[in-house]
Amino acid sequence: MVIQNHTEYAAAAERANALSDAPEGSEAARELAALIDALRKWDEDHAGENAHGPETNPEPLSNVSRDDLPVSGLPGNLGKLKAD
């Protein structure tokens, strides 16, 4: 079995899920093994597509003072404010 597209992949995954408790040695277990092989092959062939791992970090900010930090929340110079 060879999976050709995302629709076939989804159908194979659904069928494998339905067969997940097939008795060992049965025809259903053999079908499940073939589905798992096809799903693994698809995953290996398409590993780089839609991979959502950690993004690379940007270069460190070199000329940024504490007052210019690019974060949300209170400004770094809050202690410099005077209460009147």
A tleap script that builds the chain and sets N, CA, C and O, in Angstrom:
source leaprc.protein.ff14SB
mol = sequence {
  NMET VAL ILE GLN ASN HIE THR GLU TYR ALA
  ALA ALA ALA GLU ARG ALA ASN ALA LEU SER
  ASP ALA PRO GLU GLY SER GLU ALA ALA ARG
  GLU LEU ALA ALA LEU ILE ASP ALA LEU ARG
  LYS TRP ASP GLU ASP HIE ALA GLY GLU ASN
  ALA HIE GLY PRO GLU THR ASN PRO GLU PRO
  LEU SER ASN VAL SER ARG ASP ASP LEU PRO
  VAL SER GLY LEU PRO GLY ASN LEU GLY LYS
  LEU LYS ALA CASP
}
set mol.1.N position { 0.844 -1.179 0.000 }
set mol.1.CA position { 0.000 0.000 0.000 }
set mol.1.C position { 0.888 1.240 0.000 }
set mol.1.O position { 1.850 1.328 0.763 }
set mol.2.N position { 0.554 2.198 -0.864 }
set mol.2.CA position { 1.276 3.463 -0.933 }
set mol.2.C position { 0.260 4.591 -0.789 }
set mol.2.O position { -0.735 4.643 -1.512 }
set mol.3.N position { 0.523 5.486 0.144 }
set mol.3.CA position { -0.361 6.637 0.354 }
set mol.3.C position { 0.068 7.739 -0.608 }
set mol.3.O position { 1.245 8.094 -0.672 }
set mol.4.N position { -0.893 8.276 -1.354 }
set mol.4.CA position { -0.603 9.255 -2.397 }
set mol.4.C position { -0.841 10.704 -1.986 }
set mol.4.O position { -0.213 11.605 -2.543 }
set mol.5.N position { -1.735 10.952 -1.021 }
set mol.5.CA position { -2.071 12.335 -0.674 }
set mol.5.C position { -2.592 12.402 0.762 }
set mol.5.O position { -2.703 11.387 1.450 }
set mol.6.N position { -2.906 13.614 1.193 }
set mol.6.CA position { -3.347 13.831 2.575 }
set mol.6.C position { -4.684 13.158 2.864 }
set mol.6.O position { -4.915 12.693 3.980 }
set mol.7.N position { -5.560 13.103 1.874 }
set mol.7.CA position { -6.854 12.458 2.065 }
set mol.7.C position { -6.668 10.966 2.328 }
set mol.7.O position { -7.289 10.406 3.232 }
set mol.8.N position { -5.816 10.332 1.539 }
set mol.8.CA position { -5.516 8.913 1.752 }
set mol.8.C position { -4.824 8.694 3.090 }
set mol.8.O position { -5.068 7.691 3.761 }
set mol.9.N position { -3.964 9.627 3.480 }
set mol.9.CA position { -3.276 9.518 4.769 }
set mol.9.C position { -4.296 9.538 5.909 }
set mol.9.O position { -4.231 8.718 6.825 }
set mol.10.N position { -5.234 10.479 5.843 }
set mol.10.CA position { -6.251 10.578 6.893 }
set mol.10.C position { -7.114 9.322 6.945 }
set mol.10.O position { -7.445 8.839 8.028 }
set mol.11.N position { -7.476 8.794 5.783 }
set mol.11.CA position { -8.286 7.578 5.739 }
set mol.11.C position { -7.503 6.392 6.302 }
set mol.11.O position { -8.059 5.578 7.039 }
set mol.12.N position { -6.223 6.291 5.961 }
set mol.12.CA position { -5.392 5.197 6.470 }
set mol.12.C position { -5.236 5.297 7.984 }
set mol.12.O position { -5.286 4.285 8.685 }
set mol.13.N position { -5.047 6.515 8.488 }
set mol.13.CA position { -4.913 6.701 9.933 }
set mol.13.C position { -6.205 6.333 10.652 }
set mol.13.O position { -6.173 5.717 11.717 }
set mol.14.N position { -7.330 6.705 10.076 }
set mol.14.CA position { -8.628 6.371 10.680 }
set mol.14.C position { -8.850 4.855 10.674 }
set mol.14.O position { -9.313 4.286 11.662 }
set mol.15.N position { -8.519 4.216 9.564 }
set mol.15.CA position { -8.673 2.761 9.465 }
set mol.15.C position { -7.731 2.060 10.445 }
set mol.15.O position { -8.128 1.095 11.097 }
set mol.16.N position { -6.495 2.531 10.556 }
set mol.16.CA position { -5.544 1.941 11.497 }
set mol.16.C position { -6.054 2.081 12.928 }
set mol.16.O position { -5.914 1.163 13.736 }
set mol.17.N position { -6.635 3.213 13.231 }
set mol.17.CA position { -7.200 3.422 14.560 }
set mol.17.C position { -8.329 2.429 14.827 }
set mol.17.O position { -8.441 1.893 15.930 }
set mol.18.N position { -9.166 2.186 13.815 }
set mol.18.CA position { -10.274 1.242 13.973 }
set mol.18.C position { -9.768 -0.184 14.164 }
set mol.18.O position { -10.421 -0.983 14.836 }
set mol.19.N position { -8.625 -0.510 13.589 }
set mol.19.CA position { -8.066 -1.860 13.678 }
set mol.19.C position { -7.064 -2.017 14.820 }
set mol.19.O position { -6.439 -3.070 14.947 }
set mol.20.N position { -6.906 -1.012 15.631 }
set mol.20.CA position { -5.822 -0.998 16.616 }
set mol.20.C position { -5.870 -2.145 17.622 }
set mol.20.O position { -4.833 -2.501 18.182 }
set mol.21.N position { -7.019 -2.722 17.863 }
set mol.21.CA position { -7.080 -3.840 18.812 }
set mol.21.C position { -7.370 -5.168 18.112 }
set mol.21.O position { -7.985 -6.062 18.693 }
set mol.22.N position { -6.926 -5.288 16.873 }
set mol.22.CA position { -7.109 -6.533 16.120 }
set mol.22.C position { -6.310 -7.659 16.762 }
set mol.22.O position { -5.179 -7.443 17.197 }
set mol.23.N position { -6.880 -8.853 16.826 }
set mol.23.CA position { -6.155 -9.992 17.409 }
set mol.23.C position { -4.913 -10.330 16.589 }
set mol.23.O position { -4.937 -10.303 15.359 }
set mol.24.N position { -3.841 -10.645 17.286 }
set mol.24.CA position { -2.577 -10.969 16.628 }
set mol.24.C position { -2.751 -12.180 15.714 }
set mol.24.O position { -3.370 -13.176 16.087 }
set mol.25.N position { -2.188 -12.070 14.505 }
set mol.25.CA position { -2.260 -13.169 13.553 }
set mol.25.C position { -3.493 -13.144 12.669 }
set mol.25.O position { -3.605 -13.952 11.747 }
set mol.26.N position { -4.416 -12.239 12.928 }
set mol.26.CA position { -5.643 -12.175 12.137 }
set mol.26.C position { -5.423 -11.376 10.857 }
set mol.26.O position { -4.411 -10.691 10.704 }
set mol.27.N position { -6.384 -11.474 9.941 }
set mol.27.CA position { -6.339 -10.697 8.701 }
set mol.27.C position { -6.350 -9.200 9.032 }
set mol.27.O position { -5.666 -8.417 8.372 }
set mol.28.N position { -7.117 -8.802 10.042 }
set mol.28.CA position { -7.178 -7.394 10.453 }
set mol.28.C position { -5.819 -6.920 10.966 }
set mol.28.O position { -5.424 -5.782 10.713 }
set mol.29.N position { -5.108 -7.783 11.682 }
set mol.29.CA position { -3.776 -7.428 12.190 }
set mol.29.C position { -2.792 -7.252 11.039 }
set mol.29.O position { -1.927 -6.378 11.093 }
set mol.30.N position { -2.914 -8.065 10.010 }
set mol.30.CA position { -2.039 -7.919 8.835 }
set mol.30.C position { -2.353 -6.614 8.098 }
set mol.30.O position { -1.448 -5.923 7.632 }
set mol.31.N position { -3.643 -6.287 7.998 }
set mol.31.CA position { -4.022 -5.015 7.376 }
set mol.31.C position { -3.493 -3.846 8.191 }
set mol.31.O position { -3.006 -2.863 7.633 }
set mol.32.N position { -3.590 -3.953 9.514 }
set mol.32.CA position { -3.080 -2.903 10.396 }
set mol.32.C position { -1.579 -2.719 10.201 }
set mol.32.O position { -1.100 -1.587 10.132 }
set mol.33.N position { -0.838 -3.806 10.113 }
set mol.33.CA position { 0.609 -3.715 9.911 }
set mol.33.C position { 0.934 -3.028 8.588 }
set mol.33.O position { 1.860 -2.219 8.520 }
set mol.34.N position { 0.181 -3.345 7.537 }
set mol.34.CA position { 0.401 -2.707 6.236 }
set mol.34.C position { 0.075 -1.210 6.303 }
set mol.34.O position { 0.783 -0.388 5.721 }
set mol.35.N position { -0.990 -0.871 7.008 }
set mol.35.CA position { -1.351 0.544 7.165 }
set mol.35.C position { -0.264 1.296 7.929 }
set mol.35.O position { 0.116 2.403 7.548 }
set mol.36.N position { 0.228 0.698 8.995 }
set mol.36.CA position { 1.270 1.345 9.802 }
set mol.36.C position { 2.530 1.553 8.973 }
set mol.36.O position { 3.159 2.608 9.054 }
set mol.37.N position { 2.897 0.568 8.187 }
set mol.37.CA position { 4.068 0.710 7.312 }
set mol.37.C position { 3.873 1.860 6.324 }
set mol.37.O position { 4.783 2.662 6.111 }
set mol.38.N position { 2.687 1.939 5.724 }
set mol.38.CA position { 2.401 3.000 4.754 }
set mol.38.C position { 2.404 4.370 5.428 }
set mol.38.O position { 2.925 5.336 4.870 }
set mol.39.N position { 1.824 4.455 6.627 }
set mol.39.CA position { 1.804 5.729 7.354 }
set mol.39.C position { 3.222 6.160 7.732 }
set mol.39.O position { 3.568 7.335 7.608 }
set mol.40.N position { 4.035 5.221 8.189 }
set mol.40.CA position { 5.423 5.550 8.542 }
set mol.40.C position { 6.214 6.006 7.320 }
set mol.40.O position { 6.996 6.954 7.396 }
set mol.41.N position { 6.007 5.332 6.203 }
set mol.41.CA position { 6.691 5.701 4.965 }
set mol.41.C position { 6.306 7.117 4.556 }
set mol.41.O position { 7.169 7.913 4.187 }
set mol.42.N position { 5.020 7.433 4.619 }
set mol.42.CA position { 4.550 8.781 4.284 }
set mol.42.C position { 5.207 9.804 5.216 }
set mol.42.O position { 5.700 10.839 4.766 }
set mol.43.N position { 5.207 9.502 6.519 }
set mol.43.CA position { 5.800 10.431 7.485 }
set mol.43.C position { 7.286 10.656 7.196 }
set mol.43.O position { 7.763 11.788 7.273 }
set mol.44.N position { 8.012 9.601 6.868 }
set mol.44.CA position { 9.435 9.745 6.558 }
set mol.44.C position { 9.649 10.558 5.285 }
set mol.44.O position { 10.544 11.402 5.224 }
set mol.45.N position { 8.826 10.303 4.270 }
set mol.45.CA position { 8.969 11.007 2.987 }
set mol.45.C position { 8.596 12.481 3.086 }
set mol.45.O position { 9.078 13.297 2.301 }
set mol.46.N position { 7.744 12.824 4.041 }
set mol.46.CA position { 7.249 14.197 4.157 }
set mol.46.C position { 7.650 14.835 5.479 }
set mol.46.O position { 6.953 15.723 5.970 }
set mol.47.N position { 8.755 14.398 6.059 }
set mol.47.CA position { 9.171 14.877 7.380 }
set mol.47.C position { 9.441 16.373 7.408 }
set mol.47.O position { 9.126 17.025 8.404 }
set mol.48.N position { 10.011 16.937 6.355 }
set mol.48.CA position { 10.335 18.358 6.350 }
set mol.48.C position { 9.138 19.255 6.113 }
set mol.48.O position { 9.147 20.417 6.520 }
set mol.49.N position { 8.117 18.742 5.468 }
set mol.49.CA position { 6.920 19.536 5.204 }
set mol.49.C position { 6.142 19.711 6.499 }
set mol.49.O position { 5.981 18.759 7.263 }
set mol.50.N position { 5.677 20.881 6.741 }
set mol.50.CA position { 4.839 21.172 7.897 }
set mol.50.C position { 5.524 20.869 9.220 }
set mol.50.O position { 4.848 20.678 10.231 }
set mol.51.N position { 6.838 20.822 9.235 }
set mol.51.CA position { 7.548 20.622 10.488 }
set mol.51.C position { 7.511 21.938 11.261 }
set mol.51.O position { 7.970 22.970 10.770 }
set mol.52.N position { 6.973 21.891 12.446 }
set mol.52.CA position { 6.825 23.111 13.237 }
set mol.52.C position { 7.641 22.996 14.511 }
set mol.52.O position { 7.101 22.938 15.615 }
set mol.53.N position { 8.924 22.965 14.335 }
set mol.53.CA position { 9.810 22.885 15.487 }
set mol.53.C position { 10.180 24.274 15.966 }
set mol.53.O position { 9.614 25.269 15.514 }
set mol.54.N position { 11.113 24.336 16.864 }
set mol.54.CA position { 11.526 25.648 17.364 }
set mol.54.C position { 12.155 26.482 16.252 }
set mol.54.O position { 12.905 25.977 15.416 }
set mol.55.N position { 11.837 27.740 16.268 }
set mol.55.CA position { 12.414 28.651 15.282 }
set mol.55.C position { 13.793 29.070 15.747 }
set mol.55.O position { 14.085 29.052 16.943 }
set mol.56.N position { 14.637 29.447 14.809 }
set mol.56.CA position { 15.959 29.907 15.192 }
set mol.56.C position { 15.828 31.247 15.911 }
set mol.56.O position { 14.964 32.064 15.593 }
set mol.57.N position { 16.687 31.444 16.866 }
set mol.57.CA position { 16.655 32.689 17.620 }
set mol.57.C position { 17.252 33.818 16.795 }
set mol.57.O position { 18.221 33.615 16.064 }
set mol.58.N position { 16.672 35.010 16.913 }
set mol.58.CA position { 17.256 36.142 16.204 }
set mol.58.C position { 18.596 36.522 16.836 }
set mol.58.O position { 18.913 36.102 17.948 }
set mol.59.N position { 19.359 37.308 16.119 }
set mol.59.CA position { 20.632 37.785 16.657 }
set mol.59.C position { 20.357 38.607 17.919 }
set mol.59.O position { 19.352 39.313 17.994 }
set mol.60.N position { 21.243 38.516 18.901 }
set mol.60.CA position { 21.047 39.308 20.124 }
set mol.60.C position { 21.053 40.801 19.800 }
set mol.60.O position { 21.756 41.265 18.903 }
set mol.61.N position { 20.266 41.512 20.543 }
set mol.61.CA position { 20.215 42.965 20.374 }
set mol.61.C position { 21.463 43.562 21.010 }
set mol.61.O position { 21.738 43.327 22.187 }
set mol.62.N position { 22.211 44.327 20.241 }
set mol.62.CA position { 23.487 44.814 20.747 }
set mol.62.C position { 23.406 46.221 21.328 }
set mol.62.O position { 24.039 46.484 22.351 }
set mol.63.N position { 22.669 47.119 20.731 }
set mol.63.CA position { 22.629 48.507 21.187 }
set mol.63.C position { 21.299 48.845 21.845 }
set mol.63.O position { 20.675 49.858 21.532 }
set mol.64.N position { 20.884 47.995 22.746 }
set mol.64.CA position { 19.602 48.183 23.401 }
set mol.64.C position { 19.845 48.391 24.889 }
set mol.64.O position { 20.550 47.612 25.531 }
set mol.65.N position { 19.262 49.433 25.419 }
set mol.65.CA position { 19.375 49.665 26.856 }
set mol.65.C position { 18.232 48.958 27.565 }
set mol.65.O position { 17.311 48.446 26.929 }
set mol.66.N position { 18.301 48.935 28.881 }
set mol.66.CA position { 17.218 48.317 29.650 }
set mol.66.C position { 15.897 49.001 29.378 }
set mol.66.O position { 14.844 48.372 29.482 }
set mol.67.N position { 15.929 50.274 29.032 }
set mol.67.CA position { 14.699 51.022 28.782 }
set mol.67.C position { 14.067 50.643 27.444 }
set mol.67.O position { 12.898 50.948 27.209 }
set mol.68.N position { 14.811 49.994 26.579 }
set mol.68.CA position { 14.321 49.675 25.241 }
set mol.68.C position { 14.064 48.184 25.035 }
set mol.68.O position { 13.968 47.731 23.894 }
set mol.69.N position { 13.954 47.432 26.095 }
set mol.69.CA position { 13.772 45.993 25.939 }
set mol.69.C position { 12.489 45.694 25.174 }
set mol.69.O position { 11.450 46.289 25.457 }
set mol.70.N position { 12.547 44.778 24.207 }
set mol.70.CA position { 11.374 44.464 23.400 }
set mol.70.C position { 10.468 43.441 24.072 }
set mol.70.O position { 10.198 42.384 23.501 }
set mol.71.N position { 10.001 43.738 25.265 }
set mol.71.CA position { 9.103 42.840 25.982 }
set mol.71.C position { 7.879 43.607 26.425 }
set mol.71.O position { 7.900 44.831 26.555 }
set mol.72.N position { 6.823 42.870 26.651 }
set mol.72.CA position { 5.618 43.531 27.139 }
set mol.72.C position { 5.705 43.652 28.650 }
set mol.72.O position { 6.526 42.991 29.285 }
set mol.73.N position { 4.897 44.459 29.200 }
set mol.73.CA position { 4.889 44.646 30.646 }
set mol.73.C position { 5.386 46.032 31.010 }
set mol.73.O position { 5.349 46.957 30.198 }
set mol.74.N position { 5.841 46.157 32.219 }
set mol.74.CA position { 6.293 47.457 32.707 }
set mol.74.C position { 7.624 47.837 32.072 }
set mol.74.O position { 8.469 46.974 31.834 }
set mol.75.N position { 7.812 49.114 31.800 }
set mol.75.CA position { 9.074 49.542 31.227 }
set mol.75.C position { 10.226 49.340 32.213 }
set mol.75.O position { 10.022 49.337 33.426 }
set mol.76.N position { 11.433 49.173 31.681 }
set mol.76.CA position { 12.603 48.949 32.505 }
set mol.76.C position { 12.958 50.139 33.380 }
set mol.76.O position { 13.666 49.976 34.374 }
set mol.77.N position { 12.490 51.319 33.041 }
set mol.77.CA position { 12.826 52.517 33.807 }
set mol.77.C position { 11.702 52.905 34.773 }
set mol.77.O position { 11.595 54.074 35.146 }
set mol.78.N position { 10.884 51.970 35.176 }
set mol.78.CA position { 9.764 52.262 36.059 }
set mol.78.C position { 10.264 52.879 37.364 }
set mol.78.O position { 9.608 53.757 37.925 }
set mol.79.N position { 11.420 52.428 37.851 }
set mol.79.CA position { 11.955 52.955 39.097 }
set mol.79.C position { 12.369 54.430 38.999 }
set mol.79.O position { 12.528 55.104 40.017 }
set mol.80.N position { 12.543 54.925 37.763 }
set mol.80.CA position { 12.932 56.323 37.576 }
set mol.80.C position { 11.749 57.280 37.664 }
set mol.80.O position { 11.936 58.491 37.773 }
set mol.81.N position { 10.547 56.749 37.616 }
set mol.81.CA position { 9.365 57.596 37.678 }
set mol.81.C position { 9.205 58.160 39.094 }
set mol.81.O position { 9.466 57.471 40.080 }
set mol.82.N position { 8.779 59.399 39.177 }
set mol.82.CA position { 8.577 60.033 40.469 }
set mol.82.C position { 7.089 60.131 40.754 }
set mol.82.O position { 6.302 60.553 39.907 }
set mol.83.N position { 6.737 59.749 41.916 }
set mol.83.CA position { 5.336 59.865 42.333 }
set mol.83.C position { 5.130 61.278 42.837 }
set mol.83.O position { 5.822 61.720 43.754 }
set mol.84.N position { 4.201 61.977 42.257 }
set mol.84.CA position { 3.929 63.352 42.715 }
set mol.84.C position { 2.617 63.416 43.443 }
set mol.84.O position { 2.217 64.486 43.902 }
savepdb mol mol.pdb
quit
